Structures are given as structure tokens and as C-alpha cells.
Amino acid sequence: MTRALTRAPIYRSSLTRLLVDLDVVQGMDSGAAFAEKLGDWLDFRNAIRLHGIHSAPATGKPTPKPTLLKDALSAELARRRSVLTASIQLPLPSLDLSLKPATAYEPYRRHHLARQREMELQLRQLRSKLRGLLHGVSAGLQKLVDLDATFEQMLSERESKLFSSVPALLEKHFRHLLKEHAQDDPSLWLPAFGKTLEAALLCELEVRLHPAMGLIDAYNDEMKNHHA
């Protein structure tokens, strides 16, 4: 059985749609450059899961306590997601009207980059923890554990470079708002921008979680296959 790996979920990702809606990438056609780079990073959740379905040997010996392991995997994912979601929702910096337009965005850029660094740290730890839990469960899942570790090492630099472009894209939107509301009280428009920045980070978090979710999906699929 074969099945093509599709990039459609990445092209339709909530992060790409949000950036298109803000008009910081020029529509889906010309803005597809960003989406394609995101696609080139791979839809890990599908890639890992499909690899598990097609390569796991029938003689694989699953863990004797599959429910306990499933709960442990899900709990670790939920814990890290909760920590990162809470950090994203921290109060944003206020706009200093004494700053020039060229530097007014810097507190938001620093906030965004700090949240991204926290995501990278937490999700590296998450994937390492999941690989540890799945180590030796079966021959097929061990292949996935090794594959995920290799992908993480190979593509971490590309991932960082890709997501580091998002703060600059949001800066375009910020500058537009700053110009449009030059005579207005910032309290009239700044909270909405803060929500946009928060939404972008939450969308990014979901994309970054794909590899970890792929490992969990692969384990769940293997359990179904062994109980079929």
C-alpha cells in the first residue's frame, strides 16, 4: 500500500491563512513562497505517522501496558502545550509614544523571539521525552524514534530560520496600523494588535507540535493494528 505525502495541510495551515489575511504576504498565489517554505519543512505529523503505518513489521512486539503508555504520551504533550500557551498569553509590552516609528516595534519583536526560543526549548525536550517513552516498544516504532531524532538534527536550523521570518512579517502589519492610527490613542488599536500577535504565536505552536503529534499518532496506529 502506498500513499503520497501531501503538503496541503501546511498550505492551509492557520499560520499561513492568518498572514495572508493580514496582507503581509501578497495573497495566496504570490504569498505561496512562505507557504512553500513551510511545506518544505515537512508536515511531520503525516510523514511520521505514514512511515509508521507502512514500515512497522507485523512481528513488532508492543508494550504490555499500552494504555498506560498512551496516557503518558498524551499527558506529556498536554503539559508542554499548556506551558507554552500560558507563556504566549503573558501581557504584551506597551507602546512607547516617545519611540520613533522605526523602533516602536522592537519590544514586540523581542517578545515574539523570546516566545519562539521558549517553544524551541520546550519542544526539543518534548520530542526527546516522547522518543524515550517509545524506545524499544517495537521494531517499527524504534525506526520512527531514530528517524525523528535524525530529522530534528537535520532540519532544526531550517525550522528556526523559517519561523524567525514571522516577526518581520507582523512588523509590516504593525507599521500599517501605526501609520493608520497616528492621531489615535494607542489603547484604541494596540490591544487588537496584541491579539493578532498572540494568535500568530498560537498558530505557530500548533505547526511546531506536528512532529510530536506524529510520534503519538504512530503509536496509536500501531496499537490499533495489533488489536485489529
KOLFITOR-134920 format. One record per residue (C-alpha): residue number from 0; x, y, z; residue in three letters. Coordinates in steps of 0.5 Angstrom, whole numbers, plus 500, padded with zeros to 3 digits. Layout:
BEGIN
+-----+-----+-----+-----+-----+
|   k |   u |   v |   w |   r |
+-----+-----+-----+-----+-----+
| NUM |   X |   Y |   Z | ala |
...
+-----+-----+-----+-----+-----+
***
This chain:
BEGIN
+-----+-----+-----+-----+-----+
|   k |   u |   v |   w |   r |
+-----+-----+-----+-----+-----+
|   0 | 500 | 500 | 500 | met |
|   1 | 503 | 507 | 498 | thr |
|   2 | 500 | 514 | 500 | arg |
|   3 | 503 | 520 | 497 | ala |
|   4 | 506 | 525 | 503 | leu |
|   5 | 502 | 532 | 502 | thr |
|   6 | 503 | 539 | 503 | arg |
|   7 | 496 | 541 | 503 | ala |
|   8 | 495 | 542 | 511 | pro |
|   9 | 501 | 546 | 511 | ile |
|  10 | 499 | 551 | 505 | tyr |
|  11 | 492 | 551 | 509 | arg |
|  12 | 495 | 552 | 516 | ser |
|  13 | 492 | 557 | 521 | ser |
|  14 | 499 | 561 | 521 | leu |
|  15 | 499 | 562 | 513 | thr |
|  16 | 492 | 564 | 513 | arg |
|  17 | 493 | 569 | 519 | leu |
|  18 | 499 | 572 | 515 | leu |
|  19 | 495 | 572 | 508 | val |
|  20 | 489 | 576 | 512 | asp |
|  21 | 494 | 581 | 515 | leu |
|  22 | 496 | 582 | 508 | asp |
|  23 | 503 | 582 | 510 | val |
|  24 | 504 | 576 | 505 | val |
|  25 | 501 | 578 | 498 | gln |
|  26 | 495 | 574 | 497 | gly |
|  27 | 496 | 566 | 497 | met |
|  28 | 499 | 566 | 490 | asp |
|  29 | 505 | 570 | 491 | ser |
|  30 | 505 | 569 | 498 | gly |
|  31 | 506 | 562 | 497 | ala |
|  32 | 513 | 563 | 498 | ala |
|  33 | 512 | 563 | 505 | phe |
|  34 | 507 | 557 | 505 | ala |
|  35 | 512 | 553 | 501 | glu |
|  36 | 518 | 554 | 505 | lys |
|  37 | 513 | 552 | 511 | leu |
|  38 | 512 | 546 | 507 | gly |
|  39 | 519 | 544 | 505 | asp |
|  40 | 520 | 544 | 513 | trp |
|  41 | 515 | 538 | 512 | leu |
|  42 | 508 | 536 | 515 | asp |
|  43 | 512 | 532 | 520 | phe |
|  44 | 506 | 529 | 523 | arg |
|  45 | 503 | 526 | 517 | asn |
|  46 | 510 | 524 | 515 | ala |
|  47 | 512 | 520 | 522 | ile |
|  48 | 505 | 517 | 522 | arg |
|  49 | 505 | 514 | 515 | leu |
|  50 | 512 | 512 | 516 | his |
|  51 | 510 | 508 | 522 | gly |
|  52 | 504 | 505 | 518 | ile |
|  53 | 508 | 503 | 512 | his |
|  54 | 514 | 500 | 515 | ser |
|  55 | 512 | 497 | 522 | ala |
|  56 | 514 | 490 | 522 | pro |
|  57 | 508 | 485 | 523 | ala |
|  58 | 512 | 482 | 528 | thr |
|  59 | 513 | 488 | 533 | gly |
|  60 | 512 | 487 | 540 | lys |
|  61 | 508 | 492 | 543 | pro |
|  62 | 509 | 495 | 550 | thr |
|  63 | 505 | 490 | 555 | pro |
|  64 | 502 | 496 | 558 | lys |
|  65 | 499 | 500 | 552 | pro |
|  66 | 494 | 504 | 556 | thr |
|  67 | 499 | 507 | 561 | leu |
|  68 | 504 | 509 | 556 | leu |
|  69 | 499 | 512 | 551 | lys |
|  70 | 497 | 516 | 558 | asp |
|  71 | 504 | 518 | 559 | ala |
|  72 | 505 | 521 | 552 | leu |
|  73 | 499 | 525 | 552 | ser |
|  74 | 500 | 528 | 559 | ala |
|  75 | 507 | 530 | 557 | glu |
|  76 | 504 | 533 | 550 | leu |
|  77 | 499 | 537 | 554 | ala |
|  78 | 503 | 539 | 559 | arg |
|  79 | 508 | 542 | 555 | arg |
|  80 | 503 | 545 | 550 | arg |
|  81 | 500 | 548 | 557 | ser |
|  82 | 506 | 551 | 559 | val |
|  83 | 507 | 554 | 552 | leu |
|  84 | 500 | 557 | 551 | thr |
|  85 | 501 | 560 | 558 | ala |
|  86 | 507 | 564 | 556 | ser |
|  87 | 504 | 566 | 550 | ile |
|  88 | 499 | 570 | 554 | gln |
|  89 | 503 | 574 | 558 | leu |
|  90 | 502 | 581 | 558 | pro |
|  91 | 505 | 585 | 552 | leu |
|  92 | 509 | 591 | 552 | pro |
|  93 | 506 | 598 | 552 | ser |
|  94 | 507 | 602 | 546 | leu |
|  95 | 512 | 608 | 548 | asp |
|  96 | 510 | 614 | 544 | leu |
|  97 | 517 | 617 | 545 | ser |
|  98 | 520 | 612 | 540 | leu |
|  99 | 521 | 613 | 533 | lys |
| 100 | 516 | 609 | 528 | pro |
| 101 | 523 | 606 | 526 | ala |
| 102 | 524 | 603 | 533 | thr |
| 103 | 517 | 602 | 536 | ala |
| 104 | 516 | 595 | 534 | tyr |
| 105 | 523 | 593 | 538 | glu |
| 106 | 519 | 591 | 544 | pro |
| 107 | 514 | 586 | 540 | tyr |
| 108 | 520 | 583 | 536 | arg |
| 109 | 524 | 582 | 543 | arg |
| 110 | 517 | 579 | 546 | his |
| 111 | 516 | 575 | 540 | his |
| 112 | 523 | 572 | 539 | leu |
| 113 | 523 | 570 | 546 | ala |
| 114 | 517 | 566 | 546 | arg |
| 115 | 520 | 563 | 540 | gln |
| 116 | 526 | 561 | 544 | arg |
| 117 | 522 | 558 | 549 | glu |
| 118 | 518 | 554 | 544 | met |
| 119 | 524 | 551 | 541 | glu |
| 120 | 527 | 549 | 548 | leu |
| 121 | 521 | 546 | 551 | gln |
| 122 | 519 | 542 | 544 | leu |
| 123 | 526 | 539 | 544 | arg |
| 124 | 525 | 537 | 551 | gln |
| 125 | 518 | 534 | 549 | leu |
| 126 | 521 | 530 | 543 | arg |
| 127 | 526 | 528 | 547 | ser |
| 128 | 522 | 525 | 552 | lys |
| 129 | 517 | 522 | 547 | leu |
| 130 | 523 | 518 | 544 | arg |
| 131 | 525 | 516 | 551 | gly |
| 132 | 518 | 513 | 552 | leu |
| 133 | 517 | 510 | 546 | leu |
| 134 | 524 | 507 | 546 | his |
| 135 | 524 | 499 | 545 | gly |
| 136 | 517 | 499 | 545 | val |
| 137 | 517 | 495 | 538 | ser |
| 138 | 522 | 495 | 532 | ala |
| 139 | 517 | 499 | 528 | gly |
| 140 | 517 | 505 | 533 | leu |
| 141 | 524 | 505 | 534 | gln |
| 142 | 525 | 506 | 527 | lys |
| 143 | 521 | 512 | 528 | leu |
| 144 | 525 | 514 | 534 | val |
| 145 | 531 | 514 | 530 | asp |
| 146 | 528 | 518 | 524 | leu |
| 147 | 525 | 523 | 529 | asp |
| 148 | 532 | 524 | 532 | ala |
| 149 | 535 | 525 | 525 | thr |
| 150 | 530 | 530 | 522 | phe |
| 151 | 531 | 534 | 528 | glu |
| 152 | 538 | 535 | 528 | gln |
| 153 | 538 | 536 | 520 | met |
| 154 | 532 | 541 | 520 | leu |
| 155 | 533 | 545 | 526 | ser |
| 156 | 537 | 550 | 523 | glu |
| 157 | 532 | 551 | 517 | arg |
| 158 | 526 | 551 | 522 | glu |
| 159 | 529 | 557 | 526 | ser |
| 160 | 530 | 561 | 520 | lys |
| 161 | 523 | 560 | 517 | leu |
| 162 | 520 | 562 | 524 | phe |
| 163 | 524 | 568 | 525 | ser |
| 164 | 521 | 571 | 519 | ser |
| 165 | 515 | 571 | 522 | val |
| 166 | 516 | 577 | 527 | pro |
| 167 | 519 | 581 | 521 | ala |
| 168 | 512 | 580 | 517 | leu |
| 169 | 508 | 582 | 523 | leu |
| 170 | 512 | 588 | 523 | glu |
| 171 | 509 | 590 | 517 | lys |
| 172 | 502 | 590 | 520 | his |
| 173 | 504 | 594 | 526 | phe |
| 174 | 507 | 599 | 522 | arg |
| 175 | 501 | 600 | 518 | his |
| 176 | 497 | 600 | 524 | leu |
| 177 | 502 | 606 | 527 | leu |
| 178 | 501 | 610 | 521 | lys |
| 179 | 493 | 609 | 520 | glu |
| 180 | 492 | 611 | 527 | his |
| 181 | 498 | 616 | 528 | ala |
| 182 | 493 | 621 | 531 | gln |
| 183 | 489 | 616 | 536 | asp |
| 184 | 490 | 614 | 543 | asp |
| 185 | 494 | 607 | 542 | pro |
| 186 | 489 | 604 | 547 | ser |
| 187 | 484 | 604 | 541 | leu |
| 188 | 488 | 599 | 537 | trp |
| 189 | 494 | 597 | 541 | leu |
| 190 | 490 | 591 | 544 | pro |
| 191 | 488 | 588 | 538 | ala |
| 192 | 495 | 588 | 535 | phe |
| 193 | 497 | 584 | 541 | gly |
| 194 | 491 | 579 | 540 | lys |
| 195 | 494 | 578 | 533 | thr |
| 196 | 501 | 577 | 535 | leu |
| 197 | 498 | 572 | 541 | glu |
| 198 | 494 | 569 | 535 | ala |
| 199 | 500 | 568 | 531 | ala |
| 200 | 504 | 565 | 536 | leu |
| 201 | 499 | 560 | 538 | leu |
| 202 | 498 | 558 | 530 | cys |
| 203 | 506 | 557 | 530 | glu |
| 204 | 506 | 553 | 536 | leu |
| 205 | 501 | 548 | 533 | glu |
| 206 | 505 | 548 | 527 | val |
| 207 | 511 | 546 | 531 | arg |
| 208 | 508 | 541 | 535 | leu |
| 209 | 507 | 537 | 529 | his |
| 210 | 513 | 532 | 530 | pro |
| 211 | 511 | 530 | 537 | ala |
| 212 | 504 | 529 | 535 | met |
| 213 | 506 | 525 | 529 | gly |
| 214 | 510 | 520 | 534 | leu |
| 215 | 504 | 520 | 538 | ile |
| 216 | 499 | 518 | 532 | asp |
| 217 | 504 | 513 | 530 | ala |
| 218 | 504 | 509 | 537 | tyr |
| 219 | 496 | 510 | 537 | asn |
| 220 | 496 | 507 | 530 | asp |
| 221 | 501 | 501 | 532 | glu |
| 222 | 496 | 499 | 538 | met |
| 223 | 490 | 499 | 533 | lys |
| 224 | 494 | 495 | 528 | asn |
| 225 | 496 | 490 | 534 | his |
| 226 | 489 | 490 | 537 | his |
| 227 | 485 | 489 | 530 | ala |
+-----+-----+-----+-----+-----+
***
